Amino acid sequence: MPIFRSEAQARILAWLFLVPDREQPIATLEPVAGVAQPNTLREVNRLVEGGLLRERRAGNARLVSANTASPYFEPLVQILGRAYGPAVVVPRELSKVPGIELAFIIGSWARRYHGEPGPPPNDVDVIVVGAPQPRALRRANAQLEEQLGVPVQLTVITSQEWVGRTTTFIQTVQNNPYLTVIDKTGAAR
């Protein structure tokens, strides 16, 4: 996103803002930022100085977390969630899995995405429609959890179940906000 100083800065903010109770040593943010440790440290220092991150010391370690008291917290959560959150990461990973016709983010992530107020979600719920290869789906699930830093629950149903609304669960999903992230049928809302 061109509104952020760097991709590393945006990734650090997304990692900490999208799970605001996460507190992490700066030294472990290098893989998140995708840059060398000195650059990661520079970005974190700028974010702390700007009031977007909080820091505290625990022995020799500097721990950082989202500054939820910042007036920019809520707007940044909205921007980061759309640019770096599940709406981007889930389709990128699931598109690698053969046999998926449709995929939807449901639950609290979908509700927040559509503007419903509430606390940040602690997990991501995804409906997968089709006949995905189980091993590839497990790999994708592990990648999603690693990239998002929260549990990801994948529920697989058949296309007949989705179209036929055969269970109360599917009816409930379809009657609540959800976000279509993969549609190889062209028929989803």
LINRA-V266860 format. One record per pair of residues at least 6 apart in sequence whose ideal C-beta (glycine too) atoms are under 8 Angstrom apart, sorted by the first residue. I is the first residue (numbers start at 1). J is the second residue. D is the distance in Angstrom with one decimal. If there is no record, write none. Layout:
{{I,J,D} {I,J,D}}
//
This chain:
{{1,10,5.8} {1,79,7.3} {1,83,4.9} {3,79,7.4} {4,10,4.0} {4,13,7.3} {5,43,7.7} {5,46,7.3} {6,35,8.0} {6,43,6.7} {7,34,6.9} {8,33,4.1} {8,34,6.1} {8,35,4.5} {8,39,6.2} {8,40,6.6} {8,43,5.2} {9,33,7.9} {9,43,4.8} {9,46,7.2} {9,47,6.9} {10,80,7.2} {10,83,7.1} {10,84,6.3} {11,32,5.6} {11,33,5.4} {11,34,6.2} {11,84,6.7} {12,29,5.9} {12,32,6.2} {12,33,5.3} {12,40,7.3} {12,43,5.8} {12,44,6.4} {12,47,6.7} {13,47,6.9} {13,52,6.7} {13,66,8.0} {13,76,6.5} {13,80,5.8} {14,80,4.4} {14,83,7.5} {14,84,3.6} {14,85,6.8} {15,22,7.3} {15,24,7.7} {15,29,7.2} {15,32,4.6} {15,149,6.3} {16,22,5.9} {16,24,7.1} {16,53,6.5} {16,64,6.7} {16,65,6.0} {16,66,4.6} {17,66,4.7} {17,73,7.1} {17,76,5.7} {17,77,5.3} {17,80,5.3} {18,77,6.8} {18,80,6.0} {18,81,6.0} {18,84,7.4} {18,85,5.5} {18,120,6.7} {18,148,7.6} {18,149,7.9} {19,120,6.7} {19,122,7.8} {19,149,5.7} {19,150,6.0} {20,65,7.1} {20,66,4.4} {20,68,5.3} {20,73,7.7} {20,77,7.8} {20,120,5.6} {21,65,7.6} {22,65,6.3} {22,66,7.6} {22,149,6.8} {23,56,7.9} {23,63,5.0} {23,64,7.1} {23,65,4.1} {24,63,6.6} {24,64,6.3} {24,65,7.3} {25,61,4.6} {25,62,6.8} {25,63,5.7} {25,64,7.9} {26,40,7.0} {26,41,6.2} {26,44,5.2} {26,55,8.0} {26,61,7.8} {26,62,4.9} {26,63,7.7} {26,64,5.9} {27,37,7.2} {27,61,7.1} {29,40,5.3} {29,44,6.6} {29,64,7.6} {30,36,7.1} {30,37,5.1} {30,40,4.9} {33,39,7.1} {33,40,4.4} {33,43,6.4} {35,43,7.6} {44,53,6.6} {44,64,5.9} {47,53,4.4} {47,64,7.8} {48,54,7.5} {48,55,5.2} {48,64,6.8} {51,67,6.0} {51,70,5.4} {51,72,8.0} {52,66,7.5} {52,67,5.7} {52,70,5.7} {52,72,6.4} {52,73,7.9} {52,76,7.3} {53,64,4.8} {53,65,6.8} {53,66,6.6} {53,67,5.8} {54,64,6.8} {54,65,5.3} {54,66,7.4} {54,67,4.7} {55,62,5.5} {55,63,6.5} {55,64,4.9} {55,65,8.0} {56,62,7.8} {56,63,5.3} {57,63,7.4} {66,73,6.6} {67,73,6.6} {77,120,6.8} {81,87,7.1} {81,112,6.8} {81,113,6.7} {82,88,7.7} {82,113,7.3} {85,109,7.5} {85,148,7.4} {86,105,5.5} {86,109,5.3} {86,124,4.8} {86,126,8.0} {86,144,8.0} {86,148,6.3} {86,181,7.9} {87,105,6.8} {87,113,6.2} {87,179,6.1} {87,181,6.6} {89,144,6.4} {89,147,5.2} {89,148,5.9} {90,103,6.8} {90,105,6.0} {90,124,7.0} {90,126,6.0} {90,144,6.4} {90,152,7.8} {90,181,5.0} {91,103,6.9} {91,181,4.1} {91,182,5.4} {93,140,4.6} {93,143,5.1} {93,144,5.2} {93,147,7.4} {94,100,5.8} {94,103,5.1} {94,126,7.6} {94,128,7.0} {94,140,5.7} {94,181,7.0} {94,182,5.7} {95,182,6.3} {96,136,7.0} {96,140,6.3} {97,132,4.9} {97,133,6.5} {97,136,4.5} {97,137,5.4} {97,140,5.1} {98,132,6.9} {98,133,5.4} {98,136,6.4} {99,130,5.0} {99,131,4.5} {99,132,4.2} {99,133,5.7} {100,128,5.6} {100,129,7.3} {100,130,4.7} {100,132,5.0} {100,182,5.8} {100,184,7.3} {101,129,5.2} {101,130,3.9} {101,159,5.6} {101,182,7.8} {101,184,5.1} {101,185,5.6} {102,127,7.8} {102,128,7.7} {102,129,3.8} {102,130,6.8} {102,159,7.4} {102,162,6.7} {102,180,7.0} {102,182,6.1} {102,183,5.6} {102,184,7.1} {102,185,6.3} {102,188,5.6} {103,126,6.1} {103,127,6.9} {103,128,5.2} {103,129,7.0} {103,180,7.6} {103,181,5.0} {103,182,3.9} {104,110,7.6} {104,126,6.8} {104,127,4.6} {104,129,7.8} {104,173,7.3} {104,178,4.5} {104,179,6.4} {104,180,5.6} {104,181,6.6} {104,188,7.5} {105,113,7.2} {105,124,6.5} {105,125,7.1} {105,126,5.7} {105,178,6.6} {105,179,4.4} {105,181,5.9} {106,125,4.9} {106,126,7.1} {106,127,5.8} {106,173,5.3} {106,176,7.2} {106,178,4.7} {106,179,7.9} {107,121,7.1} {107,123,7.9} {107,124,7.7} {107,125,3.8} {108,118,6.7} {108,121,3.9} {108,122,8.0} {108,123,8.0} {108,125,7.8} {109,121,4.9} {109,124,5.2} {109,125,7.1} {109,179,7.5} {110,176,7.5} {110,177,4.8} {110,178,4.8} {110,179,4.8} {111,118,6.8} {111,176,7.5} {111,177,5.2} {112,118,6.5} {112,120,7.3} {112,121,6.4} {113,177,7.6} {113,179,5.4} {114,177,4.3} {114,179,7.5} {116,177,6.9} {121,150,7.4} {122,150,6.2} {122,151,7.6} {123,150,5.2} {123,151,4.3} {123,152,6.9} {123,153,6.3} {124,144,7.2} {124,148,6.2} {124,150,6.2} {124,151,7.5} {124,152,4.7} {124,153,7.2} {125,153,5.0} {125,155,7.3} {126,152,6.5} {126,153,6.9} {126,154,5.1} {126,155,7.1} {126,181,7.8} {127,155,5.3} {127,157,6.5} {127,162,7.8} {127,173,6.1} {127,178,7.5} {128,137,7.1} {128,154,5.6} {128,155,6.8} {128,156,4.8} {128,157,7.4} {129,156,7.8} {129,157,5.8} {129,158,7.2} {129,159,5.5} {129,161,7.9} {129,162,4.7} {130,156,7.7} {130,158,7.5} {130,159,6.2} {131,158,7.2} {132,156,6.4} {137,154,6.5} {137,156,7.2} {140,154,8.0} {141,152,5.8} {141,154,5.4} {144,152,4.3} {145,151,6.2} {145,152,5.1} {157,170,6.7} {159,185,7.8} {160,166,7.5} {161,167,6.9} {161,170,6.1} {162,170,6.4} {165,171,5.1} {165,174,6.4} {180,188,4.5} {180,189,6.8}}
//
